[in-house]
Amino acid sequence: MRKYYLWLAAILALVLLDQGIFTIDVVRDIGGHYPSNTIVLGDPWPTIVSINNRAVRAGLLRGDRVVSIDGRIPAGQMDLRVILHHKHPGDFLTVSIQRGGQVSEHRVSIAPLGLVSDGWFYACVMFFLVPWLSIALGFWVAVLRPGDKRAWLVLGILVGMSGLGRAGILDPFGWGLPGVVAAVFQEIVSPYGWNVCMMLFGFYFPQRWNLDEKLPWLKWVLLAPAAALAVLNGTSRAFEALSYPSFAALRDAFPIPDWAQTVFMMVIVCFFFIGLSTKLRDASVPRDDRRRIGLLYFGCTIAMTPMFLLFIFDGVVNHRQPGDADGRWLTFSLMMMSLFPIVMAYVIVVERAMEVLRLETGGPPVGLFRPSRYQQAELALTTGDLLILYTDGISEAENLVEDEWGEDALISAVRTCASAPPAEMISTIMRLADAFANGAPQHDDMTLVVARVL
């Protein structure tokens, strides 16, 4: 278990670095202290590709080649961001530019960004509630079930989801090298780790998908390009911060359009819903598993559909991403989307606590036939799991009209007292079995053992 918790600690450190930087920047913007992007540098580096009105009034133009900013020659975007990060609205940015062979110096007044000023509800939900709720629930699931690979997939999904809807204008590069680490981590985890973990969860929850058993290579066909894109974009993000010319060279060497990456990621996520829906309709899947799949499938569908439709509508009709202009539709979509991490955590932890696994391998009753062959099987148990051993006199207890109590009734009885100590559970289960018998004579031995993993 120690290695699991060490990995959790390492991931937690990166997540807190990334989300902590973003949260502090949002709070700074709310207080009116986050500086706006006076100028934006791009190709050919370092050329001004975008400016605000204050920069125009200071005499700057698009296409001006920057010589220095506050006396510093920018090698990458981080240099400009760090300078701006240490400024406050009302301060001045000294920009030396070259235009027509002449070098001139300009002092530009810095304005507050004001990103959150007109969208308090959106900011509270997308920048505070959803990210921190997702992170908390993701680590809660992983801590409770460190040996369950599906719990780690949930962690990947929820950590990735914590970065959705972020305002890219709040650039972590302003924090220097720690910000670069956070930016690279977010570039890999949010668009790629989130989607890949969702796909794998659809393949393996609550059991392996039949399609994966028939075509085990399929997931690797999808995972390989996803991993390559994650490495490529993570490296590009680091180059963009530290050495823009290297970033431009890498971008030109691998000219993959954003829309193609978006479509590919959407295809990957589709396997989450396809896998769950297929297993939901598969009669060979145990009923208890199908119940959990149904909760997850319909819960996630209800949570994600409004935002998905809003993205499509705004992209096709309004040619933009969802924003405060969407009004009540955005409010409704955000409220529904906040249910997603709750559903994921509930199904893995709470419903997992009610999952029933049967050890059905073995052989005929001991001593009934000679010779007999028996099969051995293993069942992995984790902290908090219950082990129920019983003879068929329990499950086949009969009432006065010779109806059998049955395994389903036994399972229901276990669930009604699952939080009680084992001794109390035995008393409760036996009492419920006797109540079903309603005075009918006992026709077989009734042996029951209950153990809880500590």
Secondary structure, DSSP 8 states (H G I E B T S, - for coil): -HHHHHHHHHHHHHHHHHHHHHHHHHHHHHTT-SB--SEEEETTTTEEEEE-HHHHHTT--TT-EEEEETTB--SSHHHHHHHHHT--TT-EEEEEEEETTEEEEEEEE--B--SSTT-HHHHIIIIIIHHHHHHHHHHHHHHH-TT-HHHHHHHHHHHHHTTTT--TTS-GGGG-HHHHHHHHHHHHIIIIIHHHHHHHHHHHSSS--HHHHH-TTHHHHHHHHHHHHHHHHHHHHHHHHH-HHHHHHHHHHS---HHHHHHHHHHHHHHHHHHHHHHHH-TTS-HHHHHHHHHHHHHHHHHHHHHHHHHHHIIIIISS---GGGTHHHHHHHHHHTHHHHHHHIIIIITGGG---------S-TTTSSS-----------TT-EEEEE-HHHHT-B-TT--B--HHHHHHHHHHTTTS-HHHHHHHHHHHHHHHHTT----S---EEEEE--
